[in-house]
């Protein structure tokens, strides 16, 4: 059995009363794909295609965890309030200043 380590993402965790904003993890892929595959979610965004192409969530998470990424991605983690571990995703594109 091979042990695989996840890269450490240099990105803060932001805590609130109802949820935490935390860096995306590979273990989030299933929930992100479930939500992103819903046509109602895709139609409400300008960035999610429907139908969702195979492998697109894995590519998204890989980009989000990359050291040379151009945007920071946080998962809205509701476990603090006994809610879903993945309630949504927020991404901010870095500005070159």
C-alpha positions, 0 to 999 in steps of 0.5 A: 500500500502506498501512502499519498500525502496532500500538498500543504496549501498556503491559505488561511482558514477563516472561521465563522459561527456557522461554517469555516472557509478552508482550503479545498481538499481532494476528499471534497471532490465527490461533493463538489461534483455532486453539486456542480452536476446539478443543472440548477447550480450550473445554470446559476453560474457563469463558470460551471458547464452542464453537463459537467465534463468528465474529469473537470472536478478533479482538474479544478481541485488540482488547480486549486491546490497548486502552488502556482495557482491564480485563484484561491479556493475555499470550501464552505465547511458546515461541520461546525454547525452540524451541517454539510462538510461541503456547503459551497465553494468560494474562489477569488482570483489573485490580482497582479499588483 
